[in-house]
């Protein structure tokens, strides 16, 4: 097959390239130049140069043609603007999910349309399976690295065009392959940043665009002012770290964007305060149907933990979900991703 491979300079996509070549595919590599150069320079970091050096070396060694696709404007229009707007509204965005949906497997596909590629490949930890004529995502054997959460907002039509050549592997196995293939980036650490930030911290990114705006940290139950903050947008619902108040632990339980107030509580886990219900909109199920609650689980953020769904009610274009245990981090704007065992069924956005 003729494969268009998205390559980043990391170990995962580099191993994906080698495995595709070994399987006999005709591979063309594409590097999406999406770094926000002005932001990087103002904050003293240009990680894309190191990425691109690795990409060029690997493609040269393997005789794979490489194209660099500039997509900074598209990134700003589709992802950065969304992120800033969500933060300003007091919601918790997930740029990585939108990045996959709108850029990597969205606008990029349009840029290479008509060039005869059979599949679009990447170094994501995910698998594909077909059920009743519909493609679904399937978890990988590595529960920590599994990335189905970040891919769950893709359309079923898009899934048909994808190929995840390391999806059946664990991270340890991918590292072993990198060593076996003697890749130049075999010892490179995993990227921890948000897709378009790289080595930047999210707080630095937000401060670059929104600056600081001092306000009050207020106790939720008493309305007592406890301390000050530099802007409500630096806090997320359920946050526990970096709340520098005595006699904790304290948790962020609410925000008031208009008044620039961050509400905290240290009795957040009290039994009388149920935090197990939420509404989900902008639904995207690969089968085209809303699943039944039986044997259904949901992830509210990337990671291993899943909640058992005990109630699911559909009302027009949204769902009302009840889970079996409280979750202190249920936040508007985040993605809820639904599973049955190792099968990823789709997603929605928490209202």
Order of alpha helices (4+ residues) and beta strands (2+ residues): beta-alpha-beta-alpha-alpha-beta-alpha-alpha-alpha-alpha-beta-beta-beta-alpha-alpha-beta-alpha-alpha-beta-beta-beta-beta-beta-beta-beta-beta-beta-beta
